[in-house]
Amino acid sequence: MAEPTTSSATTLRELTFRGVVLGGLITLVFTAANVYLGLKIGLTFATAIPAAVISMALLRYFRDHSILENNIVQTIASAAGTLSSIIFVLPGLIMIGWWQGFPYWTTVAVCVIGGTLGVMYSVPLRRALVTGSDLPYPEGVAAAEALKVGAESEEGAEGNKKGLRAIVVGSLASAGFSLLAALKVLSNDLSVAFRIGGGGSTVGASLSMALIGVGHLVGVSVGAAMLVGLLISYGVLLPTLTWGHLPVGADVDDVVSSTFSHDVRFIGAGAMAVAAIWTLLKIIGPIVGGIRSAAVAARARRGGEVLGLTERDLPIGIVAGVSAAALIPIALLLYGFTHGTSLAGTMGGTIVVSLVYVVVIGAVIAAVAGYMAGLIGSSNSPISGVGILTVIGVALLTVLAHGNSDPTNSTALIAYSLFTTAIVFSIATISNDNLQDLKTGQLVGATPWRQQVALVIGVVFGSLVIAPVLNLLGTAFGFAGAPGAGPNALPAPQAALISALAKGVFGGNLNWGLIGLGAAIGAVVVAIDEVLSRTGRFRLPPLAVGMGMYLPMSLTLLIPLGAVLGRLHDRWAERRGGDVELTKRLGVLMATGLIVGESLFGVVFAGIVAATGKEAPLAVVGEGFGTWAIPIGVVVFVAAVLALYRATRRSAADRAS
């Protein structure tokens, strides 16, 4: 497909005030939704495509709107899908009892400073992993196609209306089902524990439309990989590890849950660690080449050579200057975190070592995340997996630099390690979706430096809303494992895992045998995936397998189902003929609506819980109705999901008629 020429691109508006405002508003909403979803199931959703559709539907009413302006809107909004990954770490500070809430300006500073540095890192990565590689970037390409369709014809404008309608209908259906569950007229949680010989396991599912949407977006390969992880954990590991620990009369559910939390998730951590290291080894060469290419382009510009619009990154001098300048506020953040604690006055050398670690490992994780985003899409972000390596590295480095001889400082050192890991996360996560945006920009003829500026703007908008939403959810529900957490506490699975790893390092009781077993499993999965990659027919993403191993089944079982439904929808589109890509896109947008609706309802419901102080403030029936609520929930859920896919097909058929 031909790319737009430079001459045509120069006549189009790109980085505009109205685009920045619209992108900022979308970022605020989607960031809130992603924070809730990430704390609930440990996954976030990519926001670029729905943001592009919303932008096209709204900006077409303004004069001189352009494809490049819509691209800037989705670029800004993409920060919602990436920066919100900070929730994979920060709640750990609540879980260990160090923070009682999320300090607003500290949280904003971590996100803004780290996110900006992450944008700087993405400049050479663009040349290494976007223009200089054949990675598919599925979501980046899909966003570009959506933008092109909207720009090329009046039919595209009608398609934008239908796309926006698909998001709205999906959102309303998802929020409506969540409301019925909050009213307690139906149940959205199914689970049963059982014995297998001398051991035990459990089967459960959360009737969550957001999980169906996530499955549709990540696709069959990732869904199948997560199912493989589930089978390993619940079909093999749990029965084996609980064998002989279930005497007559024992509570099977308690034993299985405890074994999963304290053993199985560490095995999953080992599997993801191996997958992350393997990915890094594969992309070191292209990264070095990208840095060299950026330096060559900078010399050419200084020599008077005029580069094409699509080759104009932020100058490498600005990138280096901002990266160096960012070290000062990062050092101040680390110093401020220890000020007034038992660590005050003893952390000078440790802070210096931590700074080097933040810069180097931040770049490494940015590269790994960017590569995986290009390979399988941002929705299957590997950030949580490589974050496990990060926190272990930070904790070990802190022990070496500061020592761990005084047990009274143990909690403070754990908190310091988590805070340092949070900064690394904020640096690294932005490249996960940033490179998708830059791929979209490459395909529509956008100017890279304007997109990079837009990403910094998106980082600022997203940073403003993360702390309030975290505080709201923490007040309403709490976080599982934190002091005073109730039965409805949000699992925050990655934060729980990462904080447990830090505790294990400083407590000297980290079970390296479990992590080693996970590493062995991960190595086998990597080998299988490499073999499958050579057949070109199927993949088994190792990080997705690891995620399926350590996330609770109730939060992941429906993701493979959503992936199957998404594949069936796409195959129907291919058999039906007509405008196949647009029909598929309507399915993607409906699935996105499922995620947005449930997530936003979760944020609103959290506000109601916090205001009333009741765990079920909207309940209209008593606990005795629970027996009926379960079958009602199953019937309504199945009927609603099938009805939504039928409605999406009818909308696509109407478009063709």
ZIGI-V964435 format. One record per residue. RES is the residue in three letters. OMEGA is omega in radians with two decimals (999 if undefined). D_CENTER is the distance of its C-alpha to the mean C-alpha in whole Angstrom. Layout:
# ZIGI-V964435
res=RES omega=OMEGA d_center=D_CENTER
res=RES omega=OMEGA d_center=D_CENTER
This chain:
# ZIGI-V964435
res=MET omega=-3.10 d_center=30
res=ALA omega=3.11 d_center=32
res=GLU omega=3.12 d_center=30
res=PRO omega=3.12 d_center=31
res=THR omega=-3.14 d_center=34
res=THR omega=-3.10 d_center=34
res=SER omega=3.12 d_center=37
res=SER omega=-3.11 d_center=35
res=ALA omega=-3.06 d_center=32
res=THR omega=-3.11 d_center=34
res=THR omega=-3.06 d_center=36
res=LEU omega=3.07 d_center=32
res=ARG omega=-3.06 d_center=31
res=GLU omega=-3.09 d_center=27
res=LEU omega=-3.05 d_center=26
res=THR omega=-3.13 d_center=28
res=PHE omega=-3.11 d_center=28
res=ARG omega=3.09 d_center=27
res=GLY omega=3.11 d_center=24
res=VAL omega=-3.14 d_center=23
res=VAL omega=-3.13 d_center=24
res=LEU omega=3.11 d_center=22
res=GLY omega=3.12 d_center=19
res=GLY omega=3.13 d_center=19
res=LEU omega=3.10 d_center=20
res=ILE omega=3.13 d_center=17
res=THR omega=-3.13 d_center=14
res=LEU omega=-3.10 d_center=16
res=VAL omega=-3.08 d_center=15
res=PHE omega=3.08 d_center=12
res=THR omega=3.10 d_center=11
res=ALA omega=3.14 d_center=13
res=ALA omega=-3.11 d_center=11
res=ASN omega=3.10 d_center=8
res=VAL omega=3.13 d_center=9
res=TYR omega=-3.10 d_center=11
res=LEU omega=-3.13 d_center=9
res=GLY omega=3.12 d_center=7
res=LEU omega=-3.10 d_center=10
res=LYS omega=-3.03 d_center=12
res=ILE omega=3.11 d_center=10
res=GLY omega=3.12 d_center=8
res=LEU omega=3.01 d_center=5
res=THR omega=-3.11 d_center=4
res=PHE omega=3.12 d_center=6
res=ALA omega=-3.01 d_center=7
res=THR omega=-3.01 d_center=10
res=ALA omega=-3.07 d_center=13
res=ILE omega=3.10 d_center=15
res=PRO omega=3.10 d_center=16
res=ALA omega=3.11 d_center=16
res=ALA omega=-3.14 d_center=19
res=VAL omega=3.12 d_center=20
res=ILE omega=-3.14 d_center=21
res=SER omega=-3.13 d_center=22
res=MET omega=-3.13 d_center=25
res=ALA omega=-3.08 d_center=26
res=LEU omega=-3.05 d_center=27
res=LEU omega=3.14 d_center=28
res=ARG omega=3.09 d_center=30
res=TYR omega=3.13 d_center=32
res=PHE omega=3.13 d_center=33
res=ARG omega=3.00 d_center=35
res=ASP omega=3.05 d_center=34
res=HIS omega=-3.06 d_center=30
res=SER omega=3.10 d_center=29
res=ILE omega=-3.13 d_center=26
res=LEU omega=3.09 d_center=26
res=GLU omega=3.07 d_center=25
res=ASN omega=3.10 d_center=23
res=ASN omega=3.10 d_center=21
res=ILE omega=3.13 d_center=21
res=VAL omega=-3.12 d_center=20
res=GLN omega=3.08 d_center=16
res=THR omega=3.11 d_center=16
res=ILE omega=-3.07 d_center=16
res=ALA omega=-3.12 d_center=14
res=SER omega=3.09 d_center=11
res=ALA omega=-3.13 d_center=11
res=ALA omega=-3.10 d_center=9
res=GLY omega=-3.04 d_center=6
res=THR omega=-3.07 d_center=6
res=LEU omega=3.13 d_center=8
res=SER omega=3.08 d_center=7
res=SER omega=3.06 d_center=5
res=ILE omega=3.12 d_center=9
res=ILE omega=3.09 d_center=9
res=PHE omega=-3.11 d_center=9
res=VAL omega=-2.97 d_center=12
res=LEU omega=3.11 d_center=14
res=PRO omega=3.09 d_center=15
res=GLY omega=3.11 d_center=17
res=LEU omega=3.02 d_center=20
res=ILE omega=-3.08 d_center=20
res=MET omega=-3.14 d_center=21
res=ILE omega=3.08 d_center=23
res=GLY omega=-3.12 d_center=25
res=TRP omega=3.05 d_center=25
res=TRP omega=3.01 d_center=24
res=GLN omega=3.10 d_center=25
res=GLY omega=-3.10 d_center=22
res=PHE omega=3.13 d_center=20
res=PRO omega=-2.97 d_center=22
res=TYR omega=-3.01 d_center=22
res=TRP omega=3.07 d_center=23
res=THR omega=3.13 d_center=22
res=THR omega=3.11 d_center=18
res=VAL omega=-3.10 d_center=18
res=ALA omega=3.12 d_center=20
res=VAL omega=-3.09 d_center=18
res=CYS omega=-3.08 d_center=15
res=VAL omega=-3.08 d_center=18
res=ILE omega=3.13 d_center=19
res=GLY omega=3.14 d_center=17
res=GLY omega=3.11 d_center=15
res=THR omega=3.09 d_center=18
res=LEU omega=3.08 d_center=19
res=GLY omega=3.07 d_center=16
res=VAL omega=3.12 d_center=17
res=MET omega=3.12 d_center=20
res=TYR omega=-3.04 d_center=19
res=SER omega=-3.11 d_center=18
res=VAL omega=3.08 d_center=21
res=PRO omega=3.12 d_center=23
res=LEU omega=3.11 d_center=20
res=ARG omega=-3.12 d_center=20
res=ARG omega=-3.10 d_center=24
res=ALA omega=-2.93 d_center=23
res=LEU omega=3.11 d_center=20
res=VAL omega=-3.09 d_center=20
res=THR omega=-3.06 d_center=24
res=GLY omega=3.14 d_center=25
res=SER omega=3.11 d_center=23
res=ASP omega=3.08 d_center=23
res=LEU omega=-3.00 d_center=20
res=PRO omega=-3.09 d_center=19
res=TYR omega=-3.01 d_center=16
res=PRO omega=-3.11 d_center=16
res=GLU omega=3.08 d_center=14
res=GLY omega=3.10 d_center=16
res=VAL omega=-3.14 d_center=19
res=ALA omega=3.11 d_center=18
res=ALA omega=3.12 d_center=18
res=ALA omega=3.12 d_center=21
res=GLU omega=3.10 d_center=23
res=ALA omega=3.13 d_center=22
res=LEU omega=-3.12 d_center=23
res=LYS omega=3.13 d_center=26
res=VAL omega=-3.14 d_center=27
res=GLY omega=-3.08 d_center=27
res=ALA omega=-2.94 d_center=29
res=GLU omega=-3.03 d_center=32
res=SER omega=3.04 d_center=33
res=GLU omega=3.06 d_center=34
res=GLU omega=3.07 d_center=33
res=GLY omega=3.11 d_center=30
res=ALA omega=3.07 d_center=30
res=GLU omega=3.10 d_center=31
res=GLY omega=3.09 d_center=28
res=ASN omega=3.09 d_center=26
res=LYS omega=-3.14 d_center=27
res=LYS omega=3.11 d_center=27
res=GLY omega=3.10 d_center=23
res=LEU omega=3.12 d_center=23
res=ARG omega=3.13 d_center=25
res=ALA omega=3.11 d_center=22
res=ILE omega=-3.09 d_center=19
res=VAL omega=-3.13 d_center=22
res=VAL omega=3.10 d_center=23
res=GLY omega=3.14 d_center=20
res=SER omega=-3.12 d_center=19
res=LEU omega=3.13 d_center=23
res=ALA omega=-3.13 d_center=23
res=SER omega=3.12 d_center=20
res=ALA omega=3.13 d_center=21
res=GLY omega=3.11 d_center=24
res=PHE omega=3.10 d_center=24
res=SER omega=3.11 d_center=22
res=LEU omega=3.11 d_center=25
res=LEU omega=3.09 d_center=27
res=ALA omega=3.11 d_center=25
res=ALA omega=3.07 d_center=26
res=LEU omega=3.13 d_center=29
res=LYS omega=3.09 d_center=30
res=VAL omega=3.00 d_center=32
res=LEU omega=-3.14 d_center=29
res=SER omega=3.11 d_center=27
res=ASN omega=-3.11 d_center=23
res=ASP omega=3.11 d_center=23
res=LEU omega=3.09 d_center=25
res=SER omega=3.07 d_center=26
res=VAL omega=3.06 d_center=29
res=ALA omega=-3.07 d_center=30
res=PHE omega=3.11 d_center=32
res=ARG omega=3.01 d_center=35
res=ILE omega=-3.05 d_center=35
res=GLY omega=3.12 d_center=38
res=GLY omega=3.14 d_center=38
res=GLY omega=-3.13 d_center=34
res=GLY omega=3.08 d_center=32
res=SER omega=-3.12 d_center=28
res=THR omega=3.02 d_center=27
res=VAL omega=-3.13 d_center=25
res=GLY omega=3.11 d_center=23
res=ALA omega=2.99 d_center=21
res=SER omega=3.13 d_center=19
res=LEU omega=-3.05 d_center=21
res=SER omega=3.09 d_center=17
res=MET omega=3.09 d_center=17
res=ALA omega=3.13 d_center=14
res=LEU omega=3.05 d_center=13
res=ILE omega=3.12 d_center=16
res=GLY omega=3.11 d_center=14
res=VAL omega=3.14 d_center=11
res=GLY omega=3.11 d_center=13
res=HIS omega=-3.06 d_center=15
res=LEU omega=-3.06 d_center=12
res=VAL omega=3.04 d_center=11
res=GLY omega=-3.01 d_center=15
res=VAL omega=-3.11 d_center=18
res=SER omega=-3.14 d_center=17
res=VAL omega=3.11 d_center=14
res=GLY omega=3.12 d_center=15
res=ALA omega=3.13 d_center=19
res=ALA omega=3.10 d_center=17
res=MET omega=3.09 d_center=15
res=LEU omega=3.07 d_center=19
res=VAL omega=3.09 d_center=20
res=GLY omega=3.10 d_center=18
res=LEU omega=-3.13 d_center=20
res=LEU omega=3.10 d_center=23
res=ILE omega=-3.08 d_center=23
res=SER omega=-2.98 d_center=22
res=TYR omega=3.13 d_center=24
res=GLY omega=-3.08 d_center=27
res=VAL omega=-3.00 d_center=28
res=LEU omega=-3.10 d_center=26
res=LEU omega=3.10 d_center=27
res=PRO omega=-3.12 d_center=30
res=THR omega=-3.07 d_center=31
res=LEU omega=3.12 d_center=30
res=THR omega=-3.09 d_center=32
res=TRP omega=3.14 d_center=35
res=GLY omega=-3.13 d_center=38
res=HIS omega=-3.13 d_center=36
res=LEU omega=3.10 d_center=37
res=PRO omega=3.13 d_center=40
res=VAL omega=3.14 d_center=42
res=GLY omega=-3.14 d_center=41
res=ALA omega=3.09 d_center=38
res=ASP omega=-3.06 d_center=35
res=VAL omega=-3.09 d_center=33
res=ASP omega=-3.13 d_center=30
res=ASP omega=-3.11 d_center=30
res=VAL omega=-3.13 d_center=30
res=VAL omega=-3.13 d_center=28
res=SER omega=3.14 d_center=25
res=SER omega=3.13 d_center=26
res=THR omega=3.11 d_center=26
res=PHE omega=-3.06 d_center=23
res=SER omega=-2.99 d_center=22
res=HIS omega=-3.09 d_center=24
res=ASP omega=-2.98 d_center=24
res=VAL omega=-3.08 d_center=22
res=ARG omega=3.08 d_center=19
res=PHE omega=3.04 d_center=20
res=ILE omega=3.07 d_center=21
res=GLY omega=3.12 d_center=18
res=ALA omega=3.12 d_center=17
res=GLY omega=3.12 d_center=20
res=ALA omega=-3.13 d_center=19
res=MET omega=3.12 d_center=15
res=ALA omega=3.12 d_center=17
res=VAL omega=3.14 d_center=20
res=ALA omega=-3.13 d_center=17
res=ALA omega=3.14 d_center=16
res=ILE omega=3.13 d_center=19
res=TRP omega=3.12 d_center=20
res=THR omega=-3.13 d_center=18
res=LEU omega=-3.13 d_center=19
res=LEU omega=-3.09 d_center=23
res=LYS omega=-2.99 d_center=22
res=ILE omega=3.14 d_center=21
res=ILE omega=-3.12 d_center=23
res=GLY omega=3.11 d_center=26
res=PRO omega=3.13 d_center=24
res=ILE omega=3.11 d_center=23
res=VAL omega=3.10 d_center=26
res=GLY omega=3.11 d_center=28
res=GLY omega=3.10 d_center=25
res=ILE omega=3.11 d_center=26
res=ARG omega=-3.14 d_center=30
res=SER omega=3.11 d_center=30
res=ALA omega=3.12 d_center=28
res=ALA omega=3.11 d_center=31
res=VAL omega=3.12 d_center=34
res=ALA omega=3.13 d_center=32
res=ALA omega=3.11 d_center=33
res=ARG omega=3.13 d_center=37
res=ALA omega=3.14 d_center=37
res=ARG omega=3.10 d_center=36
res=ARG omega=3.13 d_center=39
res=GLY omega=3.08 d_center=41
res=GLY omega=3.13 d_center=41
res=GLU omega=3.13 d_center=40
res=VAL omega=3.13 d_center=38
res=LEU omega=3.05 d_center=34
res=GLY omega=-3.11 d_center=33
res=LEU omega=-3.07 d_center=31
res=THR omega=3.10 d_center=28
res=GLU omega=-3.06 d_center=29
res=ARG omega=3.02 d_center=29
res=ASP omega=2.91 d_center=26
res=LEU omega=-3.13 d_center=26
res=PRO omega=-3.08 d_center=29
res=ILE omega=3.08 d_center=29
res=GLY omega=3.09 d_center=31
res=ILE omega=3.12 d_center=29
res=VAL omega=-3.14 d_center=26
res=ALA omega=-3.12 d_center=28
res=GLY omega=3.13 d_center=29
res=VAL omega=3.14 d_center=26
res=SER omega=3.13 d_center=24
res=ALA omega=-3.11 d_center=28
res=ALA omega=-3.11 d_center=28
res=ALA omega=-3.14 d_center=24
res=LEU omega=-3.10 d_center=26
res=ILE omega=3.12 d_center=28
res=PRO omega=3.09 d_center=26
res=ILE omega=3.10 d_center=24
res=ALA omega=3.12 d_center=27
res=LEU omega=3.09 d_center=28
res=LEU omega=-3.14 d_center=25
res=LEU omega=3.11 d_center=25
res=TYR omega=-3.13 d_center=29
res=GLY omega=-3.13 d_center=28
res=PHE omega=-3.11 d_center=26
res=THR omega=-3.09 d_center=29
res=HIS omega=3.12 d_center=32
res=GLY omega=3.10 d_center=34
res=THR omega=3.13 d_center=32
res=SER omega=3.13 d_center=34
res=LEU omega=-3.06 d_center=33
res=ALA omega=3.08 d_center=34
res=GLY omega=-3.10 d_center=37
res=THR omega=-2.94 d_center=36
res=MET omega=-3.08 d_center=32
res=GLY omega=-3.13 d_center=34
res=GLY omega=-3.14 d_center=33
res=THR omega=3.13 d_center=30
res=ILE omega=3.12 d_center=28
res=VAL omega=3.11 d_center=30
res=VAL omega=3.13 d_center=28
res=SER omega=3.11 d_center=25
res=LEU omega=3.12 d_center=25
res=VAL omega=-3.14 d_center=26
res=TYR omega=-3.13 d_center=23
res=VAL omega=-3.08 d_center=20
res=VAL omega=-3.05 d_center=22
res=VAL omega=-3.09 d_center=22
res=ILE omega=3.05 d_center=19
res=GLY omega=3.12 d_center=17
res=ALA omega=-3.13 d_center=18
res=VAL omega=-3.10 d_center=18
res=ILE omega=3.08 d_center=14
res=ALA omega=3.14 d_center=14
res=ALA omega=-3.14 d_center=16
res=VAL omega=-3.11 d_center=14
res=ALA omega=3.12 d_center=11
res=GLY omega=3.12 d_center=13
res=TYR omega=-3.11 d_center=15
res=MET omega=3.07 d_center=12
res=ALA omega=3.11 d_center=11
res=GLY omega=-3.08 d_center=14
res=LEU omega=-3.02 d_center=15
res=ILE omega=3.08 d_center=13
res=GLY omega=-3.08 d_center=11
res=SER omega=-3.09 d_center=7
res=SER omega=3.10 d_center=6
res=ASN omega=-3.06 d_center=7
res=SER omega=3.10 d_center=5
res=PRO omega=-3.04 d_center=8
res=ILE omega=-3.10 d_center=7
res=SER omega=-3.14 d_center=8
res=GLY omega=-3.13 d_center=11
res=VAL omega=3.06 d_center=13
res=GLY omega=3.09 d_center=12
res=ILE omega=3.05 d_center=15
res=LEU omega=-3.10 d_center=17
res=THR omega=-3.06 d_center=17
res=VAL omega=3.08 d_center=18
res=ILE omega=3.11 d_center=21
res=GLY omega=3.13 d_center=22
res=VAL omega=-3.10 d_center=22
res=ALA omega=3.13 d_center=24
res=LEU omega=3.13 d_center=26
res=LEU omega=3.13 d_center=27
res=THR omega=3.09 d_center=27
res=VAL omega=-3.13 d_center=30
res=LEU omega=-3.06 d_center=32
res=ALA omega=-3.05 d_center=32
res=HIS omega=-3.04 d_center=33
res=GLY omega=-3.11 d_center=34
res=ASN omega=-3.06 d_center=33
res=SER omega=-3.10 d_center=37
res=ASP omega=-3.09 d_center=37
res=PRO omega=3.14 d_center=35
res=THR omega=3.14 d_center=35
res=ASN omega=-3.01 d_center=33
res=SER omega=-3.12 d_center=30
res=THR omega=3.13 d_center=28
res=ALA omega=3.13 d_center=28
res=LEU omega=3.07 d_center=27
res=ILE omega=3.14 d_center=24
res=ALA omega=3.13 d_center=23
res=TYR omega=3.13 d_center=24
res=SER omega=3.12 d_center=22
res=LEU omega=-3.13 d_center=18
res=PHE omega=3.10 d_center=19
res=THR omega=3.09 d_center=19
res=THR omega=3.12 d_center=16
res=ALA omega=3.12 d_center=14
res=ILE omega=3.10 d_center=16
res=VAL omega=3.11 d_center=15
res=PHE omega=-3.10 d_center=11
res=SER omega=3.08 d_center=12
res=ILE omega=-2.94 d_center=14
res=ALA omega=-2.97 d_center=12
res=THR omega=-3.03 d_center=8
res=ILE omega=-3.12 d_center=10
res=SER omega=-3.11 d_center=12
res=ASN omega=-3.14 d_center=9
res=ASP omega=-3.14 d_center=9
res=ASN omega=-3.10 d_center=13
res=LEU omega=3.00 d_center=14
res=GLN omega=-3.14 d_center=14
res=ASP omega=-3.11 d_center=15
res=LEU omega=3.03 d_center=18
res=LYS omega=3.06 d_center=19
res=THR omega=3.13 d_center=19
res=GLY omega=3.11 d_center=21
res=GLN omega=-3.08 d_center=23
res=LEU omega=-3.13 d_center=24
res=VAL omega=3.08 d_center=25
res=GLY omega=-3.12 d_center=27
res=ALA omega=3.12 d_center=25
res=THR omega=-3.06 d_center=26
res=PRO omega=-3.06 d_center=23
res=TRP omega=3.09 d_center=25
res=ARG omega=3.07 d_center=24
res=GLN omega=3.14 d_center=21
res=GLN omega=3.03 d_center=20
res=VAL omega=3.13 d_center=22
res=ALA omega=3.12 d_center=20
res=LEU omega=3.08 d_center=17
res=VAL omega=3.09 d_center=18
res=ILE omega=3.11 d_center=19
res=GLY omega=3.09 d_center=16
res=VAL omega=-3.13 d_center=15
res=VAL omega=3.14 d_center=18
res=PHE omega=-3.12 d_center=17
res=GLY omega=-3.12 d_center=14
res=SER omega=-3.07 d_center=15
res=LEU omega=-3.00 d_center=18
res=VAL omega=-3.05 d_center=16
res=ILE omega=-3.09 d_center=14
res=ALA omega=3.12 d_center=17
res=PRO omega=3.14 d_center=19
res=VAL omega=3.09 d_center=16
res=LEU omega=3.13 d_center=16
res=ASN omega=3.12 d_center=19
res=LEU omega=-3.13 d_center=20
res=LEU omega=3.11 d_center=18
res=GLY omega=3.12 d_center=19
res=THR omega=-3.07 d_center=23
res=ALA omega=-3.02 d_center=23
res=PHE omega=-2.99 d_center=21
res=GLY omega=-3.12 d_center=21
res=PHE omega=-3.09 d_center=18
res=ALA omega=3.14 d_center=20
res=GLY omega=3.14 d_center=22
res=ALA omega=3.10 d_center=22
res=PRO omega=3.09 d_center=26
res=GLY omega=-3.13 d_center=27
res=ALA omega=-3.13 d_center=24
res=GLY omega=-3.10 d_center=25
res=PRO omega=3.13 d_center=25
res=ASN omega=-3.13 d_center=22
res=ALA omega=3.12 d_center=20
res=LEU omega=-3.06 d_center=16
res=PRO omega=-3.05 d_center=15
res=ALA omega=-2.93 d_center=12
res=PRO omega=-3.14 d_center=13
res=GLN omega=3.13 d_center=11
res=ALA omega=3.11 d_center=13
res=ALA omega=-3.13 d_center=16
res=LEU omega=-3.08 d_center=16
res=ILE omega=3.11 d_center=16
res=SER omega=3.10 d_center=18
res=ALA omega=3.09 d_center=20
res=LEU omega=3.11 d_center=20
res=ALA omega=3.09 d_center=22
res=LYS omega=-3.11 d_center=24
res=GLY omega=3.13 d_center=25
res=VAL omega=-3.08 d_center=26
res=PHE omega=3.11 d_center=28
res=GLY omega=-3.13 d_center=30
res=GLY omega=-3.09 d_center=31
res=ASN omega=3.08 d_center=30
res=LEU omega=-3.08 d_center=27
res=ASN omega=-3.11 d_center=27
res=TRP omega=3.11 d_center=27
res=GLY omega=3.10 d_center=29
res=LEU omega=3.12 d_center=26
res=ILE omega=3.10 d_center=23
res=GLY omega=3.08 d_center=26
res=LEU omega=3.10 d_center=26
res=GLY omega=3.11 d_center=22
res=ALA omega=3.11 d_center=23
res=ALA omega=3.09 d_center=26
res=ILE omega=3.12 d_center=24
res=GLY omega=3.13 d_center=21
res=ALA omega=3.10 d_center=24
res=VAL omega=3.14 d_center=25
res=VAL omega=3.09 d_center=22
res=VAL omega=3.14 d_center=22
res=ALA omega=3.12 d_center=25
res=ILE omega=-3.13 d_center=25
res=ASP omega=3.13 d_center=22
res=GLU omega=3.09 d_center=24
res=VAL omega=-3.14 d_center=27
res=LEU omega=-3.11 d_center=25
res=SER omega=-3.14 d_center=24
res=ARG omega=3.06 d_center=28
res=THR omega=3.11 d_center=29
res=GLY omega=-3.05 d_center=26
res=ARG omega=-3.04 d_center=26
res=PHE omega=3.08 d_center=23
res=ARG omega=3.09 d_center=20
res=LEU omega=-3.05 d_center=19
res=PRO omega=-3.06 d_center=16
res=PRO omega=-3.14 d_center=16
res=LEU omega=3.09 d_center=13
res=ALA omega=3.07 d_center=12
res=VAL omega=3.12 d_center=16
res=GLY omega=3.12 d_center=15
res=MET omega=3.08 d_center=12
res=GLY omega=3.14 d_center=15
res=MET omega=-3.01 d_center=17
res=TYR omega=3.03 d_center=16
res=LEU omega=3.09 d_center=14
res=PRO omega=-3.12 d_center=17
res=MET omega=-3.10 d_center=18
res=SER omega=-3.10 d_center=19
res=LEU omega=-3.08 d_center=15
res=THR omega=-3.02 d_center=14
res=LEU omega=-3.11 d_center=18
res=LEU omega=3.13 d_center=17
res=ILE omega=3.04 d_center=15
res=PRO omega=3.09 d_center=17
res=LEU omega=3.09 d_center=20
res=GLY omega=3.11 d_center=17
res=ALA omega=3.11 d_center=17
res=VAL omega=3.11 d_center=21
res=LEU omega=3.10 d_center=21
res=GLY omega=3.11 d_center=20
res=ARG omega=3.11 d_center=22
res=LEU omega=3.11 d_center=25
res=HIS omega=-3.12 d_center=24
res=ASP omega=3.12 d_center=24
res=ARG omega=3.06 d_center=27
res=TRP omega=3.13 d_center=29
res=ALA omega=-3.13 d_center=28
res=GLU omega=3.12 d_center=29
res=ARG omega=-3.08 d_center=33
res=ARG omega=-3.12 d_center=33
res=GLY omega=-3.09 d_center=33
res=GLY omega=-3.13 d_center=33
res=ASP omega=-3.01 d_center=30
res=VAL omega=-3.07 d_center=28
res=GLU omega=3.14 d_center=25
res=LEU omega=3.10 d_center=25
res=THR omega=3.09 d_center=26
res=LYS omega=-3.09 d_center=23
res=ARG omega=3.09 d_center=21
res=LEU omega=3.07 d_center=22
res=GLY omega=3.11 d_center=20
res=VAL omega=-3.10 d_center=17
res=LEU omega=3.06 d_center=18
res=MET omega=3.11 d_center=19
res=ALA omega=3.08 d_center=16
res=THR omega=3.10 d_center=14
res=GLY omega=3.10 d_center=16
res=LEU omega=-3.13 d_center=16
res=ILE omega=-3.08 d_center=13
res=VAL omega=-3.09 d_center=14
res=GLY omega=-3.13 d_center=17
res=GLU omega=-3.11 d_center=16
res=SER omega=3.14 d_center=14
res=LEU omega=3.05 d_center=16
res=PHE omega=3.11 d_center=19
res=GLY omega=3.11 d_center=17
res=VAL omega=3.12 d_center=17
res=VAL omega=-3.14 d_center=21
res=PHE omega=3.09 d_center=22
res=ALA omega=3.10 d_center=21
res=GLY omega=3.12 d_center=23
res=ILE omega=3.11 d_center=26
res=VAL omega=-3.13 d_center=26
res=ALA omega=-3.10 d_center=26
res=ALA omega=-3.07 d_center=29
res=THR omega=-3.09 d_center=31
res=GLY omega=-3.14 d_center=30
res=LYS omega=3.13 d_center=30
res=GLU omega=3.13 d_center=27
res=ALA omega=-3.02 d_center=28
res=PRO omega=-3.06 d_center=30
res=LEU omega=-3.07 d_center=30
res=ALA omega=3.12 d_center=31
res=VAL omega=3.08 d_center=35
res=VAL omega=-3.13 d_center=36
res=GLY omega=-3.12 d_center=36
res=GLU omega=3.14 d_center=35
res=GLY omega=-3.14 d_center=38
res=PHE omega=-3.05 d_center=36
res=GLY omega=-3.14 d_center=33
res=THR omega=3.12 d_center=35
res=TRP omega=-3.05 d_center=35
res=ALA omega=-3.10 d_center=32
res=ILE omega=3.13 d_center=30
res=PRO omega=3.10 d_center=32
res=ILE omega=3.14 d_center=32
res=GLY omega=-3.13 d_center=28
res=VAL omega=-3.10 d_center=28
res=VAL omega=-3.12 d_center=30
res=VAL omega=-3.12 d_center=29
res=PHE omega=-3.12 d_center=25
res=VAL omega=-3.12 d_center=26
res=ALA omega=-3.11 d_center=29
res=ALA omega=-3.13 d_center=26
res=VAL omega=3.13 d_center=24
res=LEU omega=3.13 d_center=27
res=ALA omega=3.14 d_center=28
res=LEU omega=3.13 d_center=25
res=TYR omega=3.08 d_center=25
res=ARG omega=3.14 d_center=29
res=ALA omega=3.12 d_center=28
res=THR omega=3.10 d_center=26
res=ARG omega=3.11 d_center=28
res=ARG omega=3.12 d_center=31
res=SER omega=3.11 d_center=30
res=ALA omega=3.13 d_center=29
res=ALA omega=3.10 d_center=33
res=ASP omega=-3.13 d_center=34
res=ARG omega=-3.09 d_center=33
res=ALA omega=-3.03 d_center=35
res=SER omega=999 d_center=38
